[in-house]
Amino acid sequence: MKITNVETYAVWGGFRNFLFVVVDTDAGISGVGEAGITGRELAVVGAIEHFKPLLIGQDPFRTEHLWQVLFRGGFFPAQRIIASAISAIDIALWDIKGKALGVPMSWSSRACKPKPRAGSSCAGGCRRRASCWSHARRCRRPSGSSRPCARPSATRSS
């Protein structure tokens, strides 16, 4: 399976703009992703148009590799606009992967074990068990304190 086309759709949603990305494959499967940044949709469209030649002909199952190419492939690391474009493409690639495997997108990752239930998503119980969140900063409490932390510590814990 190879990526054949990448299209963008800027849509007015009544209260804000939405930017959707559709990634098509030669197998007839297409994935949809959404760019999360608002107010700079045309800049994100420009970034996606810049990425289009890099994506066409690539295997959509190599999501991690493509993310690294898009994020680290330029002279400057991706920030804000570029990261929003990469995010939309990444979501569309995961959508393709889920459709091709015949499983919901939230179950496509190895980070969580599938537990079928109504309304489950990766933002729910799956994210709490995901091992990829182990890099998050842990809160430091004074020893002997049973009070939970209100926010993460500014210093790194080892």
N, C-alpha and C positions, 0 to 999 in steps of 0.2 A: 504494500500500500504506500502511495506517495501523495504528497500535497500537490494539488493542481492549481489552486487559486486561493487568494485571501481578499475578502471584500469587507468594507466598513459601511456602517449605516448609522448616521447621526439622526436621532429621533427626538422630537420635542414631546415630553411627557406631561405637559400641562403645568408643571411647577418647576421642572428642571430638564436639562438636556440629558439624553442617554446616548452612549456610543456602543454599538454592538459590532462584533467582529465575527465573520463567518469564514471558517476554513474548510475548503472542499478537498476531497480526495478522489483518486481515480477509481476507488471501490464504490463510489456513490454515497459515501458517508460524509456528512458535514457536521462540524461542531460549532457551537455558538459561545462566544465569550463576551464579557462586558468590561469596558474600561471604567474604573471607579472615579476618575477625576472629572470634575465638572467645571465648566467655564473656559476650558482650553481644548475643546473637542477637536478643532481643526489642527491644532498642534499634534495631538495624539494620532489623528488620521495621517498627518505627514510622516510621523515616526513609523507607523505601520506600513505606509507605502515604501518607506526606506528599507524596511525589513523584508518586504515581499520577495525580492529576488533571492534573498538568503533562505527563504522558507520553501519556495517552489522546488519540487523534486526531492525533498527530504522525507524521511520516514516519520509520520506523526507519533509513533510509539516511542520515539527517543525524546520525550518531553524534557528530561533533565539536561540532556546534551544541548538541545535547541535553546533552552533557557540560558545556559552558560554562554553559548555563542552570541545570543542577542544581548545579554547583560554585560559580558566582558569583551565582546568583539570590537568595540570602538576604542578610541584613544582615551576617552573619559568614561568612568563608570556610570551606569544608568542611574538617573535620579528623576523623581517626579513624573514628568511627561513620558520619558522613555520607559520608566518602570511601569507606568499605567498601561502603555501599549503592550509591553511584554506580558503583563498580567492578563490582559484580555486574550492575547494569543495563547497563553498557557492554559487558561480556562477552556478555550475552544479545543485545544489538543487533548485535554483530559476528557472532554465531552466526546470526542471521537473515539478515544480509547474505551470509554464506558460503553458506547454504542456498539463498537466492534466486538467487545467481549460479552455483550448482552447483560451487563450488570449496571446498577445505578452508579452515578459518578462518585457518590460518597463511599462506595465499596471498592472502587478501583484501586485504592491505595492499600499497600500492605501494612500500613500503620495501624489499622483497626480491623478487628474481626467482625464479619457481618453478623448482625443480629436483626433479622427482619422485624420491623415495627412501623406502624403508620407514622408518617411525617419525619422519619429519621433523616438526618443530613450530617455532613461532616462538621457542621458548626455545633452539633449536639453532642451526644455521648461519645462519639468517635474521637473528637478532638481532645477530650480529656484523657484518653488512653494512648494517644499518639506518641510514639517514642521520639519523633522529630522535634517535639517541644522541649526536650531536655536542655537545650541551650539557653532557655529563658532564665533570667536572673531570679534568684531566690531571695526572699526577704530575710534580713538578719534581725533577730529579736534579742533584747538583752537576756542573758542567761537566767533561767528561772521564771521568765515571764510567760504566762499562758495566754496573753492577749494576742490576737491575730494581727498581722501587719496590715496597715492601711494602704501602703504602696511599696513597690520594690526599692531596695537600697540603691543608692547611687554608686556604690562601690561594687566591684565584682567579687563574688564569693567563689572560693575554690573547692 
